[in-house]
Amino acid sequence: MSHPAHFDSPLRSHPPEFPAMTPPPSSSLVLRDVTKRYGSLVALDRVSLEIAAGEFFGLLGPNGAGKSTIMSLVAGLRQPDQGTVTFGGQPLTGHAASIRRRLGLVPQGLALYPGLTAAENLRTFGRLYGLRGAELRSRVQAMLEAVQLADRQNDLVKTFSGGMQRRLNIAAALLHRPELLLCDEPTVGVDPQSRNAIFELLQRLNREGLTIIYSTHYMEEASRLCSRIGIIDHGQILALGTQDELLAQLPFEEEIRFPATAETAGVAGALASRGDLATVDGVYQFRPPAGYPLSAFFALTESHALPARLFVSQRPTLEALFLQQTGRGLRE
């Protein structure tokens, strides 16, 4: 099997098969009234979540919202001050090593040895998972092929691009075939081509049965990847559901944008009393109330002799919901 010269090449149309994962359907992650404090800072405030086997669940929120704290609690790196975290009905406590072996963690910071080769890194992590001999060799080779690094397996990790290192980091978390994969902002600092390759790999793993929890502050990532999304900020879950369910919480169904010019000022003045009208970067954003007929809007624009091409109608976005929930934009 041939391999691309480097990780940043586009994915092949027929990527290598990934070792099948068949988690038991009863496995689920449950957080009940979880609170975590760091001194006077309340990082999580009575958070409750239930994630079913096979879900691709997204945690969407700004930096400092509590996403990484949830990941560290589930991974067993920290313990909650209050509440419980269970997986498959078993508590994830500091002594539950056998339960934690069913999890894989892709941390926000790279967890690799730059002075070792790609294959040496995977062999090292494989031994930590208890893999030995032919089984270890087989899984290392399968993972290198799955992340398209087999042709670079003998190269030092410090010579890899950021995207290559990110994908090798994912491979290390998957060596032991976990039932649940925790991805804590795994595309930080990755170019768009590499990011797309990571997305395709994770989507394929999820289709094959792997449960994934994916934290991000990029709304487009959550929209593309996740079957269900929890919006989190200040340690609290603000909204939870599928993207359609989340958007249904908004008090408007459409957003109409048009340039803020002298030509459109008359229409804007008439719309101000008919819905939510704002001006952002020289563009009017009009959000009519639910049930407002678009025919009435365009009748208004025609009465001002304005061409339809000036106006763009679109569905509301996760960003609109976040702003509606918090009253501010996502922090970088």
N, C-alpha and C positions, 0 to 999 in steps of 0.2 A: 504494500500500500504506500503510495506516495504521500508526502506531507508538504504543506506550504513552507516557503523558505523562512518565514517568521510569523509570529502570532498576529501581527497587524494586517495580514492578508485577509481578504474576504472569506467567509465560510464556504466550504465546498457545497455543492448542491446536494450531495449525499454524504452527510457527516458520518463518522464511525459510530457503530452501535455502542450504546452505553450498557454496562452490566445491569441486568434487570433488578429492580427493587420491588418487593411485594410486601409492604408493611401491612400488619393486621388491620382490618377495617375498624376495629374498636379503639385503636390508638388515638388519643386526642390530648391536647394540651389545655389545661384549665388553670386560670388565675382567678382567685377569689379574694376580693377586698385587699389587694396587695398594696402595702405602703412601704416605701423605702426613703430613709432620710440620710443626708450627709451633713452632719452637724445641724445647723438651723435650716438648711435647704431641704425642702420636701421634693424629692425627685419623682416619686410616684405617690399618688394620693388616692387610696382605696380603688385601685384599678381591678376590674373584673373582665375577663375575656375567656372565650371558649373557641378553640380552633380544632376543627375536625380533621381526621386523616384524609390526605389527598388534597387539602386546600392549598392555594397559593395566596397567602394572607399578607397584606401590606400594612405596615405602620408608617403613616405619613405625618410628618411634622417638622418644624424647624430644629436646628441644632439646639440642644439643651432641653428639648421637650420631654425627654424620658425614654426615648426609643432604645438607646444603648443600655440603659438600666434594665429594661425588660429583658433584653437579650442576655445580659450578664446573669440575671436571676435564673432564667430558664437554663442557661448553660451550667449553672451551679458555681459560677465564679464569685457570686455574692449571695447573701441570704436576706430575705425580706425581714423588715422589722415587725410587720404584722401581715396576716393573711397567709394563704397557702398557694403553692405552685405544684401541680401534679401532672404527670404524663402517663397515659394509659391507666389511670387510676392509682398510680404509685407516686408518693411524694418525692419531689426533687430536692432533697436535702443535701447537705455537704457530705453525707456518708453514703449517698445512693450512687456509688460508682457504676454499678451494673446498669442502672437506669440511664445514667448520663452517657454510657457507651452507645446508646441507641440514638444519640444526637450528634450532629455535625455543626461546627461553628466556623463561619467565615467572618473574622473580625474586621472592624473598620480599618485598623492598622495592619499592615502586612505582617504575617507570622511565618517568616521564612528565614533560612540561613543563607545570606548572600554569598558566603565563601564556599558553599557546597553547590554541586551541580543539581539540575532539576531532579534527576533520578535519585541522587543521594538524599535530597530533601524528602522525597516521597518514601524512600526506604526507612529514613529516620522516623517519620511520623507513623509509618506502618508498624514499626516495631513497638512504638508507644501504645498502639492499639492492640498489641498482642499477636500481630501477623508474623509468620516465619516461613522460611523455605520457599517451596514452589508456589504456595498461595500468595505470599508477599510479592514474589517476582511477577506473578500473573496479574495481580491487581495493580501494581505499579505500572506495568506496561499498558494495561487496559485504560488506566486513567490518563497516561501520557497521550495515548491515541485519542481519547475522548475530548481532551482539551487541545489537541493538535500541536503538541509539543514533543512528539516522539523523535523528530529529527534534531531537536535541540536538547535532548535528555542529558548529554554529557557536557553541556556548556554551563559555566558558572551562572548562578541566578543574578549576580550583580551586573552581568552583561545584558540582562533582559530589559525590554521596554516595560513601562508601567503596566500596560495591558497584559503582557505575557506573565508578569509576576502575579497580577490579580487572578488570572485564570489558573495558574499553578496553585495559588492559595485555595481556590475552590476545589481543585483536585485533591489537595491534602485533607480537606474536610470530608471528602467522600470516599476515601480509601476503605473505610470499614463498613461501607454500605449502611449509612444511618437511615432511620425511619423519618427523622425530622431534621431539616437543614435550616440553620439560622444564618441569614445573610445580613450583616450590619453595614449598610451603605457600601456594597462591594464594588461600586464603579467610581469611587472618588478618584479624581485625577486621571481618568481613563479617556482616551480619545473616542470619538463617536463610532468609528468602525469597530474598535475593540469592545465598546459597550454593547453594540448590537450583537456581537458574537457571544458575549456573556448572557445576554437576554435569551438568545436562541437555545443555548445549552440548558439554562434553567427551565425554560418552558418545556423542553423535551424531557427533562428529568421529572418534572411535575406530571406530564402526561403519562409517564411510566409508573406513577404512583407515589413519588416522593412528596411529602408534605414540606412546604417551604414557608418560612416567615421572613419577609423582606422589608427592611427598614430603609426609608429614603426621605429626603426633603425635596426630591424632584417629582412634581405632580405627574409629568408625562410618563415616568417610570411606573408609578402606581397604576395609572390608567391602562398602560399596555400590558402589564404583567399580572395584576392581582385580581382574583375572583371575588375577593372581599377586602375592604379597606377600613382601617380604624384611623381616624384623624386624632392626633394627640398633641397637646400643648400644656405646659405647666404641670406635667405629671398626671393629667386627666384625659380620658377618652371623651372627646367632644362629639363625635359622630361615628357610627358604625354601620356597615352594610355593604351591599354591592354598589357599584358606581351608579346604577340607575336608582337604587333605593336612596343613596345619599343625595343625588341631584333632585329627587322628588321632595326633599325637605325644604328646598328653596321656595320662596314665595313668588317666583316668576318662572316661566317655562322657556322664554326666549330672551336673547340679548341682541339688540340692534345697534350697530355702530355706524357712525357717519362723521365726516370731517366737521370740525368746529370752525366754521367760516362765517363771514357776513352773509353769505348766500343762504346758509342753513339756520341762521339765528332765529328767524321767525318760526320755523318748525320746532326748534328746541324750546322756544318760549311757550308754544302751545302744548308741548308734551310734558312740561314740568309739573303740571297738575294732574297728569294722567298715569303717572308711574314714577319709577326711580330713575332720575336723570343725573348723570355725572359727566365731568369732563376730565379726561386723562390723556396727557401728552398730545393735546390738540385734537382729540377725538371725543365726540359725544358717545356715551354709552347709555342707551335707553333700555330699561328693564320693565316691560309692562306687567301688570298684575296677572295672575293666572286667569285664563278665560278671556283676556283682552283680544278681540279679533284683529288679526293683522290687516284685514281688509280696511278697517278704520284707519290704521296707521298709514297705509298707502294712499287712501283717499285724501288724507291730510297733506301728504307730500305732493300729490298731484295738484291740490288746490294752490300750492305754492310754486307750481311749475318746476318742480325738481325732478331730475331723471332718476329712475330706479337704480341705476348703476352706482349712485352715491351711497347706497344703503346695503349693509351686509347683516344678515340675520344668522345667528348660530345658537346652538344649544348652550346652556350654562355649563361651566367647567368646575372641576374640583377647586380651582383657585377661587372662584366665586363663592363656593360653599365655605371655604376656609375663611375668607374675608367676612362672610356673613356670620360665622361662628365666633371669630376672634376680633374682628374689626381692624385687622392689620395684615400685612403681607408676611410671607414666610421669611424667616431670617436665614442668612447664609451661614 
